[in-house]
Amino acid sequence: MNGMDRTTEKASLYDHLDLMSTGELLEAINNEDKTVPAAVTRAIPMIEELVDGIVERVSAGGRVFYLGAGTSGRLGIVDASEIPPTYGVYDVFIGLMAGGDKALRVGVENAEDSLTDGWKDMQPFSPNEHDVLVGIAASGTTPYVIGALETARKHGLLTGCITCNEGSPVAAAAEIPIVVVVGPEFVTGSTRMKAGTAQKLVLNMISTASMIRLGHVKGNKMVDMQLTNHKLVDRGTRMIMDETGIDDYDYARSLLLEYGSVRAAVASLQSKTFKA
């Protein structure tokens, strides 16, 4: 698959960007961004299949590895890093990228060009057949991701991917390929734009739906979120008040801080009510 075959490398539908006013640039970028959700919609059946696979594996003690390079890798790490504070779940979603943590801030030369480094980077976590690997690569041609998917599949991991080109090697390497074709970028080849937005949307869907299915949301509330700042303590306090009918803010807050989560605080109150 050469560059000319990849939709993400095709010339922008816009030209003379350097001659546009700021307003014209912003309006054109926004118009392109509006097309991304429709492209994601077409991929929902495959996203659903991957989420169901994740729920099954995690319920059996498995984990989810996100693996990518450049923007794709950074997006995976961001999504994985939000799971512990949001849902109180640690060491289940793990983000890795070519070049390691250094590459989060600066590009690491040739980091994504090795077919073996992706699987090698997973080894400290002792991946096994209960786990899931999601390879993230807008181009669909990243060797770091392709090699990891192929090796993981041989070792019995469930494999999925998120890419933005049809017929890519990354999609071929994954059991559950999520292909979101967003078309040429506003700035030719700048896949941190529409492709990056599409990947972020899909990652949001994967992790959020998985956490809901695994029981970390009750009604529409994050009952296991961690109390890491005043805003979240206030949110948790109000959740307890809504759920239990308590109208004393200070009492609800004291329960939250005593038990450490909305779920535990509500359960304690329900237990006391039942015993009474």
N, C-alpha and C positions, 0 to 999 in steps of 0.2 A: 504494500500500500504506500504509494509515494505521495509527496505533498500535494500534488495537483489533484489527487483523488479525494483528498480530505476536505469536507465542507468547511471545517474550521479554518482552513488555509486559503479558501477562495477569496477573491478580491471583495472588498466592502461594496455594498450597494450605493455608497455615497462617495463622492470624489471632491477634491479641492477643499478638504477639511481645514486646511491652513488659511483659507480665505473666508471661512464662516465667522459670523459674530458669535459672541458667547451664548446669546439666546438661541441662535440657530443650532449651535453644537448641542446644547442641553436638550432642546426639543427633539432633535434627531436621535440622540442617545436614548432618551425616554421612550420614543416611539419604537425603537428596536427592543428595548427591555420589555415592552408590553407583549411581545410575541413569545416570551420565554414560558410563561405558565401554560399556554396552549400546547407547547411542545412537551412539557412535563406531563400534562394530562394524558397524552398518547402512550406514555410509558407506565401508567398506573398498574396495569395487569402484572407487569414484571416486578414492580416495586412491591406489590401485594405478595407475590410469591416469595420474594426475598424476606420480607417482614415475617411471614408465617414460618419460614425456615429458621430465622433468628430466634423467634419466640420458642420454637421447639428445642433448639440447641441450648439456648440460655437456660431454659427451664430444667435442662438435664445437667447444668453446671458448666456450660460452654461460655465462650467469650466471643466478642466481635472485634476483629482487627480491621482498621481502615489503613490502607497503604497507598501512597501516591508520591508524586514529585512536584516541586514548584507550588503553584497556586493550589493544585488538586490536593497535594499532601497537606498544605496548611489548612485547607478547609476541613479535611478529615480530622486533624488534630484539634481544631476549634470545636467541632461537633462533639468529639469524644470528651473533651475537657469540661463541657457543660453538663455532662450526665451526673457526676457526683453531687454538685451543689443543687441541681434541679430536682433530682430524683433520689438522692441518698444512696446511690448505687456506685460502688467503687470497683475498679479493676475488671469491669465487664466490657466496656467500650475502650479500646486502646488504639490511639492514633500514632502512626509511624510515617516518616517521610525520608526520601533519599537525601543523604547528607547529614541526617540526624538533627538535633536541636539547633545547631548552628545555622542550618538552612532555613529555619523559621524567619530569620531576619535578613540573611544575605545569601545569594545564590552560591552553591558549591559546584565548581566546575566538574562536568562529566559524571556527577553523582547518580544521574538517572540512567546511565548507559550500560550498567551491569545487569546481566540476566540472573545473577546469583545473589546480589546484595540484599534484595528484598526479603527473601526467605531467611538469609543470614541475620538480618535485623530482627526477625521474629524469634530467633532461637532463645534469647534470654527469658522469654515467656513460656517456653516449652509447649508450643502449639500441638494440639492433638485433634483426634477425629470428632470431638464434641464442639470444636470451634468453627467460626465463620470468618472468611477473609473477603473483604470488599475492596477490590482494586479500583482506584479512582484515577482516571486519565482522560482529559478532554480529547486529546488527539487519538487515543486508542492504540498508540504505537510505542509507549514507554517501556523499554526493556526491563527496568526495575520492577514494574508491575506485572508484565507478562510472565517473567520467570517465577515470580512469587506465586502467581495464580496456578501456573502449571504444576509447580512442586507441591503446593498446598493440596491441590486436587488429588495428586498421587497419594498423599498421606491421609486422605479421607475427610479433609475439611470441606464444608460447604463453601462454594465460591460464587461470588457475585461481582459485578462491576458497574461503574457509572462512567459512561463515555458519551461523546457528542458527535461521533462519526459512525455511519453504518459500515458493516463489513470489516471491522477493525480486528487486529490480532488480539487485543485485550478482550473484546467481546467473545471471540472464538475460544479463548482460554477459560472463560467463566461459565459455570453451569447456568447461572441466572444473569444474563446480560441486560442491564438497564441502559438503553440507548436513547438519548434525548438530543435530537437533531435540531439545533437552534439556528442553523444557517450561518452565513458569513458574519464576522464581527464588524462592528462599526469602524474600528481601526483594524485593518487587515491583519489577521493572525493573532490579535490580542485576546487570547482565550480566558483572561482573567475577567472579561466583561460578560457577555451573554452565557458563554459556557460555564464560567465560574458561578454565575447567578443560578443557572440550572442545577449545577452540582450542589450548591448550598440548599436549594429548595428540596432536592431529593434526599439529602442527608437529614434535613429537618424532619421529613416525612418518615424516613426509616427509623430514626432514634425515637421520635415522639410516639409513633404508632406502636413500636416495640415496647416502650416503657408503659404505655397505657395497657396494652394487652397483658403485660407481666404484672399488673396490679398496682402500679405506683401512682395512679391517678384515681381518685374517687369522685364521681360526678364530673366536675370539670376542674378539680383542684389538685395541686401537687402536694399530696399529704405527707410525702417523705422528704421534702426539700430541706436543705441544711440551713441553719439559722446563722448565716455568716455576716449579716449586717442588720442595721436598725430597720431598713425597709422590709426585709424578709421576716423579721420578728413581728412587725406590725401586720404584714399580710397574713402570717400564720395565726396571729391573734384573732383577726377578723374572720378567718376561716373557721376557727373553733366556735366563735360566736354564731356564725351562720348555721353551722352544722348542729349545734346543741341548743340554740335558743338562749344561751347565756347573754345577759345584757350588761354584765359588769366587765368592762374592758380590762381593768387591772387584774381581776381574778383570772380571766381567760389567758392573759399574758403570763401570769405566774404559773399556770398549768403548763403552758407551752414550754417555758424555760425549765420547769421541773422535769418534764418528760422528754424534752428534746425534739419532738416532732408533732405535727398536727395529728397524725394517725395515733400515736401513743397517748396523747392528751385526751383525744375523743374516746379512745378505748377505755381509758381509766374512768372517765365520767360514766360511760355506758355500764361499766362493771359495777360502779357504786350504785347506780340507779337500779340495776338488776337485783343486787343484793338487798337493797332497801325494799 
